[in-house]
Amino acid sequence: MTDNFSSSDSDRSAAQLHHAKYVTFDEALTLELGGQLERVTVCYETYGTLSPARDNAVYICHALSGDSHVARHDDSDEAGWWDLVVGPGKAIDTDKYFVICANILGGCRGTTGPNCANPATGKAYGAEFPRITIADMVDVQRMLLDSLAIDKLLAVIGGSMGGMQVLQWAVGYPDRVRAAIPLATTCRLSAQALGFDIVGRNAIRKDPGYRDGQYYDGAGPASGLAIARMIGHITYLSGESMENKFDADRHNPRDVDYAYEKEFSVGSYLAYLGGRFVDRFDANSYIKLSLAMDQFDLASGRPSLAEAMRLTRCRWLVISFTSDWLFPARQSRTIVDAIIAAERPVTYCNVESDCGHDAFLLPDALDTYGAMIEAFLARTFNGAAVVDVPPAGAPCPDERSIFHSRRLDYDLIEKLIPPGKGVLDLGCGDGELLARFKRRGQQDLLGLELDSQAILTAMRRGLDVVQFDLDTGLGSFRDRQFEVVLLSQTLQTVSDPKKVLLEMLRVGEVGIASFPNFAHKDCRRQLCELGVAPMTSELPYTWYHSPNRHFLSIVDFENFCREFGITIHRRIALDSTSGVEVADNPNLNADLAIFVLSRP
């Protein structure tokens, strides 16, 4: 098979599950939408060893077309659908964690679903299998954990429809989840996503082989199911990934042994995927599971999504992908905003990838999303950072930093904030300053940062960081949500400093801002005498790659505070070369300023 035929489906098959385990619950399961199932069997697989304290269990929720076989058990085993992430030494390290994955209720790979025998008739349920919901799936997973005597999960993780299950776990069983990791998911499908699912279901139901869902004695709706999968798979990719796969040889299709249009290379690819899907999946399961996904609305019956999140007790890592147009980043952002409003600990990143919705199943961005999962699990399990910051005065450990020595403003800001204060750091970078507060025992800490690699470094320091554009405002945060809000050497880089400063002083009881003074004598000399853009120790940029948009002075900032009713509690003007506070004409002699502020 050529490289452009590889996909998230490449390693999936209908092969026997050699390591599967089964448990049957004879008590009736009452379903959320009414009705019940008299008996439920669950097919599941486990990896690793449950610790004596039973505190290292990680539950993985699969997406619509997944199953219990999340990874290989040994070298002779069939590939799993998430071998990239699960296994010894991988992001979800089975040498450390006890991993559980079960085929979901309504599935077709061992757990009770439409292709299973109805105890009342002895024949397959077929279309008579009752309507199920995401909550029903999670209830069955909870029953499985009870049978394994696992009272609390270290983490529950899943992507796409698996992410919906993660959300339901956190809200429905808050005392049983320490950490929740939803990837590429949503709390409610968009109308566009619903539309694609509706077309897929119609393709199945209108296939003559569907026979009102009672097709188990014949061939079944192979064409309808294949077409549904083709439609679905298009939504899992991005336009860019499809161009990369097929544009160069669009008129050279591969000759695949499936009876669908193969005139173009992309057509042969879809024919291949659709045909293979029919070999391993059940059409009735596709209908029932897609309806459950479409029905899901986490805020339904509650005043708001934030109110739903207030029920949760776990830490959150939310991950989206930049090219995912099926579950776009704005939907993950909605979840994160609700978690922030509910004042629950959260980390979020919109990971750069051109692979579309399937990015969480593919290797392209694994170095980022896999590393984030690894760092988050390690912190949750160990309760400590993966890497710590060195003591004050040591060199900066982050080689990517523009500051080649210790940040002087960090040393002073650290002294300005008493232990125990809650801190929000706007533009936290790699988390060096927040990590200092964490080391002092402070708990209510959150950073906002744009750069994904800086976020990863901060996560490895045991911090919560949300990818955030400060220019959009801080509307997710309530008034006075934090005791201190920091803006350290970020003010000059934002496009709307007025908005950012006023929002900072709304969200924080106290604001601390530091910035380089562009009126410093060295800047004036270079500009006036040499006629060149200034460069100093606090402004280490050439004009053509500077992030700075605004060139403010100490006097400019003081004038701004007077104009907008901001109280200056303290001003520290520094000569950063000597580390000495400047009292004589600071607008001329200081190259760095720190202000402690508040506003009614």
C-alpha positions in Angstrom: 0.0 0.0 0.0 1.4 3.4 -0.9 2.0 6.0 1.7 -0.9 8.2 0.7 -3.2 5.4 1.6 -2.1 5.3 5.2 -4.7 6.6 7.6 -6.0 6.3 11.1 -7.8 3.2 10.0 -4.7 1.5 8.5 -4.0 -0.9 11.4 -7.6 -1.7 12.3 -9.1 -5.0 11.4 -11.7 -7.6 12.4 -9.0 -9.9 13.7 -9.7 -11.9 16.8 -9.0 -10.1 20.1 -6.7 -12.5 21.7 -6.3 -10.6 24.9 -9.9 -9.6 25.4 -11.7 -10.2 28.7 -15.4 -10.3 29.3 -17.7 -9.5 32.1 -21.5 -9.9 32.1 -23.9 -8.0 34.4 -27.1 -9.8 34.9 -28.9 -6.9 36.5 -31.0 -4.8 34.1 -29.5 -1.6 32.9 -32.0 1.3 32.9 -31.3 3.6 30.0 -31.4 7.4 30.0 -34.0 7.8 27.3 -36.2 5.0 28.6 -36.3 1.3 28.5 -33.7 -1.1 29.7 -31.3 -3.9 28.7 -31.8 -7.1 30.6 -28.2 -8.2 30.5 -25.0 -6.4 29.5 -21.7 -8.0 28.5 -18.6 -5.8 28.3 -15.5 -6.7 26.3 -12.4 -5.0 27.6 -8.6 -5.2 27.6 -6.1 -4.1 30.3 -2.4 -3.2 30.1 0.2 -2.9 32.8 -0.3 -3.7 36.5 -2.7 -2.2 39.0 -0.7 -0.7 41.9 -1.3 -2.0 45.4 -3.0 1.3 46.2 -5.2 0.9 43.1 -4.3 4.5 42.2 -2.7 4.2 38.8 -5.7 3.3 36.6 -6.2 5.2 33.4 -9.4 4.6 31.4 -9.3 5.2 27.7 -12.6 5.9 25.9 -12.6 5.1 22.2 -14.3 7.0 19.4 -17.2 5.8 17.3 -15.3 3.2 15.2 -12.9 2.1 17.9 -12.8 -0.9 20.2 -11.1 -2.3 23.2 -7.9 -3.1 21.4 -6.1 0.2 22.1 -2.6 -1.1 21.8 -0.5 -4.2 21.2 0.1 -6.4 24.2 3.3 -7.9 22.9 5.3 -8.1 19.6 3.1 -10.9 18.3 -0.1 -9.1 18.8 -2.2 -7.2 16.2 -1.6 -3.4 16.2 -4.0 -1.3 18.3 -5.8 1.9 17.3 -3.6 4.0 19.6 -0.3 2.3 19.6 1.3 5.7 19.1 0.3 6.8 22.6 -0.2 3.6 24.7 2.6 1.2 25.7 5.8 0.8 27.6 7.7 4.1 27.7 5.1 5.9 25.7 2.9 8.9 26.7 0.5 6.6 28.5 3.2 4.4 29.9 2.0 0.9 30.7 5.0 0.3 32.8 3.6 3.0 35.2 -0.1 2.9 34.7 -2.8 0.3 34.6 -4.7 1.0 31.4 -8.2 -0.1 30.7 -10.2 0.2 27.4 -13.6 -1.4 26.8 -15.7 -1.6 23.7 -18.5 0.8 24.3 -22.2 -0.1 24.9 -23.8 -0.3 21.4 -20.5 -1.3 19.8 -19.9 -4.4 17.7 -16.6 -5.8 19.1 -17.8 -7.8 22.1 -19.8 -5.5 24.2 -23.6 -5.7 24.1 -24.8 -4.0 20.9 -27.2 -4.5 18.0 -25.3 -7.5 16.7 -25.7 -9.4 20.0 -28.5 -11.8 20.9 -31.6 -10.3 22.6 -32.3 -12.5 25.6 -36.0 -12.2 24.9 -35.9 -13.6 21.4 -32.6 -15.3 21.0 -32.0 -13.4 17.8 -29.8 -10.3 17.2 -31.3 -7.1 18.4 -30.7 -5.4 15.1 -32.6 -2.1 14.7 -34.6 -3.0 17.9 -31.6 -2.3 20.0 -32.7 0.6 22.2 -31.6 4.2 21.8 -28.5 4.8 24.0 -26.7 7.9 25.1 -23.1 8.9 26.1 -24.3 8.7 29.7 -25.4 5.1 29.3 -22.0 4.2 27.9 -20.3 5.8 30.9 -22.6 4.1 33.3 -21.6 0.7 31.8 -17.9 1.7 32.1 -18.5 2.6 35.8 -20.0 -0.9 36.3 -16.9 -2.4 34.8 -14.7 -0.4 37.2 -16.8 -1.6 40.1 -16.2 -5.2 39.0 -12.5 -4.5 39.0 -12.7 -2.9 42.5 -11.3 0.4 41.2 -12.9 3.2 43.1 -11.1 6.2 41.5 -9.4 6.7 38.2 -6.1 8.5 37.9 -7.3 9.7 34.6 -9.9 9.2 31.9 -8.9 10.1 28.4 -10.4 10.0 24.9 -10.8 11.8 21.6 -13.8 12.7 19.4 -16.8 10.7 20.8 -14.3 9.3 23.3 -13.8 12.9 24.5 -17.6 13.2 25.0 -17.4 10.2 27.3 -14.5 11.9 29.2 -16.7 15.0 29.7 -19.6 12.8 31.0 -17.3 10.9 33.3 -16.1 14.2 34.9 -19.6 15.6 35.4 -21.5 12.3 36.1 -19.0 10.7 38.5 -16.9 13.6 39.8 -15.6 11.7 42.9 -14.2 8.9 40.7 -11.9 11.0 38.4 -8.7 12.7 39.4 -7.9 14.0 35.8 -9.8 14.4 32.6 -8.2 14.6 29.2 -10.6 15.2 26.3 -9.0 15.6 22.9 -10.5 16.9 19.6 -14.0 16.9 21.1 -17.1 19.0 21.9 -19.8 19.3 24.5 -22.4 19.6 21.7 -22.1 18.8 18.0 -22.5 21.6 15.5 -25.3 21.6 13.0 -22.8 20.9 10.2 -21.4 17.8 12.0 -25.0 16.6 12.6 -25.7 17.0 8.9 -22.8 14.7 7.9 -24.1 12.1 10.4 -27.6 12.3 9.0 -26.4 11.8 5.5 -24.4 8.7 6.6 -27.4 7.2 8.4 -29.6 7.7 5.4 -27.0 6.0 3.2 -27.3 3.0 5.4 -31.0 2.9 5.9 -31.7 3.4 2.2 -29.5 0.5 1.1 -31.8 -2.4 0.1 -29.6 -4.7 2.1 -30.5 -2.9 5.3 -33.9 -4.6 5.5 -35.1 -2.5 8.4 -32.1 -3.5 10.4 -32.7 -7.2 10.4 -30.0 -8.2 8.0 -27.9 -10.7 10.0 -28.9 -13.7 8.0 -27.6 -12.0 4.8 -25.1 -9.7 3.3 -26.4 -6.5 5.0 -26.1 -2.9 3.8 -22.5 -3.0 2.7 -22.8 -0.1 0.2 -24.6 2.2 2.6 -22.2 1.5 5.4 -19.2 2.0 3.1 -20.6 5.3 1.8 -21.3 6.5 5.4 -17.7 5.8 6.2 -16.4 7.6 3.1 -18.4 10.7 4.1 -17.2 10.4 7.7 -13.6 10.0 6.8 -13.6 13.1 4.6 -14.7 15.1 7.7 -11.8 13.6 9.7 -9.2 15.0 7.3 -8.3 18.6 6.5 -8.2 20.2 3.1 -4.5 20.6 3.4 -3.9 16.9 4.3 -6.1 15.8 1.3 -4.2 18.0 -1.0 -0.9 16.6 0.3 -2.1 13.1 -0.2 -3.8 13.3 -3.6 -3.2 16.4 -5.6 0.1 15.4 -7.1 -1.3 12.2 -8.6 -5.0 12.8 -8.6 -5.4 11.1 -12.0 -3.5 8.0 -11.0 -5.9 6.1 -8.8 -4.9 2.8 -7.2 -6.8 -0.3 -8.4 -8.5 -1.5 -5.3 -10.8 -4.4 -5.1 -13.9 -2.6 -4.0 -16.9 -1.7 -6.3 -17.0 2.1 -5.8 -15.9 4.9 -8.1 -12.1 4.9 -8.5 -11.5 7.4 -11.2 -9.4 9.7 -9.1 -6.7 8.8 -6.5 -8.9 10.2 -3.7 -11.7 8.1 -5.0 -9.7 4.9 -4.8 -8.6 5.9 -1.3 -12.2 6.4 -0.1 -13.3 3.2 -1.8 -10.5 1.3 0.0 -11.4 2.8 3.4 -15.2 2.2 2.9 -14.7 -1.3 1.8 -12.4 -2.2 4.7 -14.8 -0.6 7.2 -17.6 -2.9 6.1 -15.4 -5.9 6.9 -15.1 -4.9 10.6 -18.1 -2.8 11.6 -21.8 -3.2 12.0 -24.2 -0.9 10.3 -26.7 -0.9 13.2 -23.9 0.0 15.6 -22.9 2.9 13.3 -26.5 4.2 13.5 -26.9 3.8 17.2 -23.5 5.2 18.2 -23.7 8.2 15.8 -27.2 9.0 17.2 -25.8 8.9 20.7 -23.0 11.3 19.7 -25.5 13.6 18.0 -27.8 13.6 21.1 -25.0 14.6 23.5 -25.3 18.1 25.1 -23.4 18.4 28.4 -25.2 21.7 29.3 -28.7 20.2 28.7 -30.9 20.6 31.8 -28.5 22.9 33.5 -28.4 26.7 33.6 -25.0 26.8 31.7 -22.0 24.7 30.7 -20.1 26.4 33.6 -22.7 25.1 36.0 -22.0 21.6 34.6 -18.3 22.1 35.2 -18.9 23.2 38.8 -19.9 19.6 39.4 -16.5 18.3 38.5 -13.6 17.7 41.0 -10.8 16.8 38.6 -7.9 18.5 36.9 -8.3 19.1 33.2 -6.1 18.9 30.1 -8.1 19.9 27.0 -6.4 19.5 23.6 -7.7 20.6 20.1 -6.0 20.7 16.7 -5.7 23.7 14.5 -7.0 22.1 11.3 -9.9 20.2 12.8 -13.0 21.6 11.1 -15.3 18.8 12.3 -14.7 19.6 16.0 -13.0 23.0 15.6 -10.9 24.6 18.3 -13.6 27.1 19.2 -15.6 24.1 20.6 -12.8 23.1 22.9 -12.3 26.8 23.8 -16.0 26.8 24.9 -15.3 23.9 27.2 -12.1 25.6 28.6 -14.0 28.8 29.2 -16.6 27.0 31.2 -14.0 25.2 33.3 -12.3 28.6 34.0 -15.7 30.1 34.9 -16.2 27.2 37.3 -12.8 27.9 38.8 -11.5 24.4 38.2 -7.8 23.7 37.3 -7.3 23.5 33.5 -4.6 23.3 30.9 -5.4 23.8 27.2 -3.5 23.8 23.9 -4.7 24.1 20.3 -1.9 21.9 18.8 -0.6 22.9 15.4 -1.3 20.1 12.8 -2.5 19.9 9.2 -4.1 16.4 9.7 -7.6 17.6 10.6 -9.8 15.8 13.2 -7.7 12.6 13.0 -4.6 14.4 14.3 -4.9 12.8 17.7 -4.6 9.4 16.1 -1.6 10.2 13.9 2.1 10.8 14.5 2.5 14.2 12.9 2.0 16.2 16.1 2.7 13.5 18.6 5.8 15.3 20.0 3.5 17.9 21.3 0.2 16.3 22.2 1.8 13.1 23.4 4.3 15.0 25.5 1.5 17.0 27.0 -0.4 13.9 28.0 2.7 12.4 29.5 3.5 15.5 31.5 0.0 15.9 32.7 -0.3 12.2 33.8 3.0 12.3 35.6 2.0 15.4 37.5 -1.4 13.9 38.5 0.2 10.7 39.6 3.3 12.0 41.3 1.9 15.3 42.5 5.2 17.0 41.4 6.8 18.7 38.5 8.7 16.6 35.9 11.4 19.4 35.8 11.9 22.1 38.5 13.3 25.6 38.2 16.7 26.2 39.7 17.2 28.6 42.6 17.2 32.3 42.1 20.4 33.6 40.5 21.0 30.5 38.4 21.0 30.7 34.6 17.7 30.4 32.8 17.2 26.7 31.9 15.1 27.4 28.8 17.5 27.8 25.9 14.7 29.2 23.8 14.3 32.2 26.1 15.5 35.6 24.8 16.7 36.2 28.3 20.1 34.5 28.6 20.4 35.2 32.3 18.0 35.2 35.2 15.1 37.5 34.8 15.7 40.4 37.2 12.0 41.4 37.2 11.1 37.9 38.2 13.3 38.1 41.3 11.6 41.3 42.4 8.1 40.3 41.5 8.6 37.1 43.6 9.4 39.3 46.6 6.4 41.5 46.0 3.8 38.6 46.3 3.3 37.1 49.7 3.1 33.3 50.0 -0.4 31.9 49.7 -1.7 34.4 47.1 -3.6 33.2 44.0 -1.8 34.3 40.8 -2.8 34.6 37.2 0.2 35.2 34.9 -0.6 36.8 31.6 2.0 35.7 29.0 3.6 33.3 31.4 6.1 32.0 28.9 7.6 28.7 30.0 6.3 29.1 33.5 9.5 30.0 35.3 7.9 32.6 37.5 4.8 30.6 38.4 7.0 27.6 39.2 8.7 29.7 41.8 5.4 30.3 43.5 4.5 26.7 43.2 7.7 25.7 44.9 6.7 28.1 47.8 3.5 26.1 48.2 1.1 28.4 46.5 -1.8 26.5 44.9 -4.1 28.8 43.0 -1.9 29.4 40.0 -2.7 29.7 36.3 -0.7 30.9 33.3 -1.9 32.2 29.9 0.4 31.8 27.0 0.3 31.5 23.2 3.4 29.4 22.4 2.7 25.7 22.5 6.2 24.7 23.3 6.4 27.2 26.2 3.1 25.6 27.4 4.7 22.2 27.3 7.7 23.4 29.3 5.3 24.9 31.9 3.3 21.7 32.1 6.5 19.8 32.8 7.0 22.2 35.7 3.7 21.0 37.1 1.7 24.1 36.1 -1.7 24.8 34.6 -1.5 26.9 31.5 -4.2 27.9 29.0 -3.3 28.8 25.4 -4.7 32.3 25.2 -4.6 35.4 23.1 -4.7 38.3 25.6 -6.1 40.7 22.9 -9.4 38.8 23.0 -9.9 39.9 26.6 -10.4 38.0 29.8 -14.1 37.4 29.6 -13.8 33.9 30.9 -12.7 35.2 34.3 -15.0 36.8 36.8 -14.2 40.0 38.6 -11.5 39.6 41.3 -11.1 35.9 40.5 -7.4 36.2 41.4 -5.6 38.0 44.2 -2.7 39.0 41.9 -2.5 39.2 38.1 0.9 39.5 36.5 1.9 41.1 33.2 5.6 40.7 33.0 7.3 42.1 29.9 4.2 41.4 27.8 2.5 44.8 27.8 4.6 46.2 24.9 3.8 43.1 22.7 0.0 43.1 22.8 -2.1 44.9 20.2 -4.5 46.6 22.7 -2.6 47.4 25.9 -5.4 49.5 27.3 -7.9 46.6 27.1 -5.4 44.1 28.6 -4.5 46.4 31.5 -8.1 47.2 32.4 -9.1 43.6 32.1 -6.1 42.6 34.3 -7.2 45.0 37.0 -10.8 43.7 36.8 -9.8 40.1 37.2 -7.2 40.8 39.9 -7.4 42.5 43.2 -3.8 43.7 42.5 -2.0 43.9 39.2 1.8 43.8 38.7 3.2 45.0 35.4 6.8 45.1 34.2 8.1 46.5 31.0 11.3 47.8 29.4 11.6 51.6 29.4 12.0 52.8 25.8 13.0 56.3 27.1 16.2 54.9 28.8 19.3 56.9 28.0 20.9 54.1 26.0 17.8 53.9 23.8 17.8 57.7 23.3 21.5 57.7 22.5 21.2 55.0 19.9 18.2 56.6 18.3 19.4 60.2 18.4 23.2 59.9 18.0 23.5 56.8 15.9 20.1 56.9 14.1 19.4 53.2 14.7 16.7 51.3 16.4 17.7 50.7 20.0 19.0 47.5 21.4 19.7 47.0 25.1 19.8 44.2 27.6 16.1 44.6 28.2 15.4 45.1 24.5 17.5 42.4 22.9 15.9 42.5 19.4 16.8 43.9 16.1 14.1 46.0 14.5 13.1 43.3 12.0 12.3 40.5 14.5 11.1 42.4 17.5 7.8 41.3 19.1 7.3 44.8 20.5 4.4 46.8 19.1 4.3 49.7 21.6 7.3 51.8 22.7 6.3 53.1 26.0 8.2 54.9 28.7 7.8 55.1 32.5 6.2 58.6 32.1 3.9 57.2 29.4 2.7 54.5 31.7 2.2 56.9 34.7 0.2 59.2 32.5 -2.0 56.2 31.3 -2.7 55.3 35.0 -3.8 58.8 35.8 -6.1 59.0 32.8 -7.9 55.7 33.6 -8.1 56.0 37.4 -5.5 53.3 38.1 -3.8 53.6 41.5 0.0 53.1 41.6 0.9 51.5 44.9 4.5 51.1 44.1 7.0 51.8 41.3 10.3 50.1 41.0 12.7 51.6 38.4 15.8 49.6 37.8 19.1 49.7 36.0 19.1 46.0 35.0 22.8 46.0 34.3 23.7 46.8 37.9 20.5 45.5 39.5 20.2 48.8 41.4 17.0 50.7 41.9 17.0 54.1 40.3 15.7 57.1 42.2 17.3 59.9 40.1 15.3 60.7 36.9 14.1 57.0 36.4 12.6 57.8 33.0 16.2 58.5 31.8 18.3 56.2 33.9 16.2 53.1 34.4 15.8 50.5 31.6 13.2 48.3 33.4 10.1 49.3 35.4 7.8 47.3 37.7 4.4 48.8 38.9 2.0 47.5 41.5 -1.5 48.6 40.6 -5.1 48.4 41.4 -8.4 49.9 40.1 -11.8 50.2 41.8 
